[in-house]
Amino acid sequence: MKNKIQALVRKNIQVLAPYSSARDEYSGKEGIFLDANENPFGTYNRYPDPYQPALKEKLAELKNISPKQIFIGNGSDEAIDLAFRIFCEPGKDKALTFVPTYGMYEVSANINNVELIKLPLDEEFQMDRNLLLPYFSDPNLKLIFICSPNNPTGNLLRTDDIEFILKNFNGIVLIDEAYIDFCDQPSFIQKINEYPNLIVIQTLSKAWGLAGIRLGIGYMNEEILSYFNRVKAPYNISTGNQHTALEILGKESEFNQKVKNILIEKKQLIQNLSGLKIIRKIYPSDANFLLVEVENADELYEKLIERKIIIRNRNSVIKNCMRISVGTAEENQELLNALKEFSND
């Protein structure tokens, strides 16, 4: 598969000589450092390790994968953008995704001047293979993005459909698993060695509660990772963010309890929303949020804003639908109190 992966990579990226930083040339931890034009004084005066080995070792332990198959980025968005920059020739190549889905796939496609084909999900928010098949023969289609559990619909996409794509598509398949920790579906990380064209991205922003440090992870084979390391910025993850991530990843029991609490709150939220006449439908969710159809999404959104209760109005994407993140018990009750009042008006 090596030659096949290389053939997918843009010609200029294949021959790209990456920037060689001072920490590439000397990676030791001790010494008199006069090589990187750093200030000799301060707490964060030294550049961070460009390849985050300690953090990768911890993630490898948690995910049962080799640290040599891990990319760490400035949020998952960096991995998404790099996939376009590595595999898609601007103005020529194409990518494909299934809508409605995470909006950054389209934004990154537009930034990189890559046509994004958007295939509609069916009424159950699942992929339709019949719509997809004709595109497999397009030599300029290089990337397929799959978000599962999907945002904003909340549901897992069928494993059989995803594996069908992995087996039959000759390009790169990127599976976005930002919400995988909230469901009992196995991650596709364990399929990395089975499918050389697979990239799986996850994040510390959701279940791990670290949205503020912007840290995303890409899991991929070593050949694909070599191109990601060529193209990424030299010091893309700060020392402080690496330390924070390591600290939180070491508290797995706390993480499991927080996820459990969120899922309990989600179940109660579903039960309480179901009894309100203002709610027309609650879609099945495998994430930490609910997609809810209401009578008038725009009007309801404005009413909630007046109460300083902020949810996501998805009416422009799915008619009269709101996306509600599961909050604390107190926050969820405030939302329910407001919705009950509006239902009785």
N, C-alpha and C positions, 0 to 999 in steps of 0.2 A: 504493500500500500504506500510505501515511502515515495516512490516516483509519482504515484497518483496525487498524494498530498502536495508535493512540490509543484506539480503541474497546475494546481489550483491557485497557488500563490502568485501574486503579481510579479512580473519579471524584475522590476526595480527592487522589490523587497527580497527576492531570492539572492540578489548580489549586494544587498545593503550591508555596509560596514557600520555596526552600531557605535554610538558614542561610547568611548572608553573613559569612565570616570576614575578619579583617584582611588576609589574603593574597589574598582575592578582590578587595578594594578597591584594593590596591596590590601589584603583583606584581614590582616592581623588586628588584634584588639589592643596590643600594647606597643608602645614606642613613642618617639618624639615626632608628632605629626606636623610636618612642614610642607605637605605636598598638595593641599587642596585649597589654599588661600582662605582658610577658615580663621575666625577670630580665636585666639588661644584662651580667651576668657568666656565663662558662661556655663549654663546648665545644658542648653541644647545647641552648643556652638559647633558640634561636629555633624557632618552629613550622616544620614541614616544608611544602614546596609541596604544596597539597591535590590537585593534578592530575598530579604526577610527570612533567613534560614530557620531561626528559632520558631517563628510563627508558622512556617510551613511544616516543621516537625510536629508541632502541636496539632495542626489541622489534619495531618497525615494519620496521627494516632487516633483522632476522633472519627475520621472517615474511612479508616482502613484502606489507605491508598498510599502510593509512594510520594514523598515530598517532591520528587522530580517530575510529578505530573500536576503540580499546583502553580497557578498564577495568582498573584494578589494585586488587586487594582484599587484605584480611587473610586470606590463604589462599583457595582456591577456595570454601570454605564461606561466605564473605561474599557472593560472587556468587550462590550457590545461595539463600541466605536473602533477598537483595534481589529475586531473581526472584519469590519468593512474595509479598513485601511490595508489589511494584509491580503484579503482574498478578492476584493472587487475593484476592477479598473474603473475609475470615474468616467461617467458618460458612456460606458460600454456594458459592464456587467450588471446583473440583477440580483435581488434578494426577494424572499417570499415570506409572508407570515399569514396568520389567520386572525380575522377581526370579528368582534372587538378584542383588543389586547393592549398590552403596555405601549404607551405612546412613544417611548424613546427609540423603538426600532425605526419608526418613520422619521423621527427627527434626525437620528444618526444617518439614515439613508440620504436624507435631503442634504445634510452637511457635506457628505462625501460624494454627492452627485451620482447616486446609485438609484436606479428605478426599483421601487418596492412594490411587488405584486401583493395585493391584499385579497385573500380568499375568505368569503364569509363562513363563519361557523353555522351549523344548523340550529334548529329550534332548541335543542338540548345543549347548545354551545359545544358541539363536538365537530371534529374535522370530517369533511366529505372526501373520501379517496377519489371519487369520480371526477371531482373538480380539480384535484391535484395532479392526476396522472399525466395529462397532456404537457405539463411543464417539465417533467423529468427529462424530456428529450431536448430541451433548450440548452445549448452548450454555454450560454452566457449566464445561466442561473447558477450562482456559486454558493448562496447561503439560504438556509431555511431557519427561521426563528419560531420556536414553540415555547409558549409560556404555560407551565403546568405545575401547580394550580394556576389557573389563568387570572389575570387582572384585566378588567374589573369583574369578571363573571364569578370568580371564586371556585370554580370546579376543576378537578383533575381532567386532563384529556386522556382518552383511552390508550393504555399501554400498547395494545396491539397495533393501533394506528401509528404510534410513534415508531415502533420497531419496524413496521412496514416501510416507513420513510427511510430509516437508517439502512435498511437492507437494499433498497431500490434506488436511492438518490446518490448520485456520484459526487455531489458537493459536500459542503460542511453543514452539519445539523447542530444548531445551538439550542439547548434546552435550558430555559430560565426557570430555576427552582427556588425563587425567592421565598416562597411560602411553604416549602416542602415539610418543614418542621412541625407544621400544624396538622398534618394528616398522617395516616399510617401506611401510606404508599412508599415502597422502597425507592430510594434515589437512583437515578440513572448513572450516578458516579461509578457504581460497581460494573457498569457496562463499558467503561472507557477502553479496556483492553480488548473487548469483543468487537467494538466498532471504532476503527481508527479515525473515522470522520466525525466523531462526536466530541462536542464541547458542552460541559454542564456548568452553569454559573449559579452560584448561591450568594448569600449576603449575610452580614452580621447586623443589618439594619432592622430586621423584623423580629424573629423569635429571640435573638440574642440581645435585642434592645439597644443597639449601638448605631442608630441612624445618624447621630451627630458626628461620628468619626469617619463616615463615608468609606467603608471597607467592604469590597466585594471579592469573591473568589471564583476563579475559573479552574475547572478540572479538565485535563486534556492529556493526550499522549505527548511524549517527550519531543517529537518532531514539531508538532504544532506549537508547543510551548517555546521552542527555540526561536520561532518567528515572533511570538508575543514579546519575548525578552529583547529581541532586536529593535522592535518598534516603540516600545514603551518609553516614557520619560525616565531618565537615569535614577532619580530618587523620588519615585511616585508615592511612597507611603512614608509619612513622617515617623520619626523616632517615638514621639508621644503616642501616636495612634497604634504603632506596633506594640508598645508596652501596655496600653489600655486593652487592646484585643487579647493579648496573652493573659492578662489578669482575669478578664471575664471568661475566657475559654477554659480557665482552670477551675471554674465554679460550675461544673456540669450539673450538680444536684440542684443548685439554685435555678439554673436554666430550666431544668425539667419541671420544677415546681411552678415557675412562672408560666410556662406553656400550658401546664395542666390547669392553672387558674384561669387563663384566657379561654380555654376550651369550655370550662364550666360556665364562665360568664356568657360565652357565645350561645350555649344551649339555653340558658335562662332568658337571654335576650330574644332568641327565636320564639320561645314559648310566649313571652309577654307581647311581642309585636304581633303575633298571630291573632290575638284577640281584639285588635284595633280595626275599626271599620275604615280608617284612612289608608290601611295597608292592603293592597290588592294581591301581592304575591311576594313570597320570600324564596329566592332561588337557593338550591343546594350549595353548600359552601364547604370547601376543604381547606380554607385559609382562615386568617384572623379577622375577616370582614364579611359582611353580608351585602349582597345585591338585592335591593328591595324595590318592587314596583309600587308606586303610590298614585293617588288620584291626580295630583298636579305637582310635579317635581319642582318646577321653578318657583311656584308660590310657597310651597312648603320649605324650600331651602331658605328663602328670604325671611320667613317667619322664625326659623331656627337661628338664623344669623342675628336677628334682633335679640334673641335670648343668649347670645354669645355661645351657641352650640353649633359647632362647625362640622358638617359632614360633606361628602363629595357629591355634587350634582352631576349625574351622568346622563342627563336627559338628551344631550347632544349626541350621545353615542348609542344609548338604548332608551327608547321612549319612556318618559316618566319614571326613570329608575334613579335611585340614590345608592351610593356606596357608603356603608356605615362600618367604620372600624370598631372593633370591640375594645372598650375602655375599661376603666376600673368599675367596681360595683356601683360606686357613687356616681361616676360619670354616666354610666348606662341608665341609672335610675333617673337622673336629670333629663336625659333624652326621652325616656318613657313618659315621665310626668308631662313634658311639653307636648308629646304626640297624643297623649290621652286628652289633654285640654283641647288641642286642635280637632280631635275626632269628635268631641262633644259640641263644638261650635255650630 
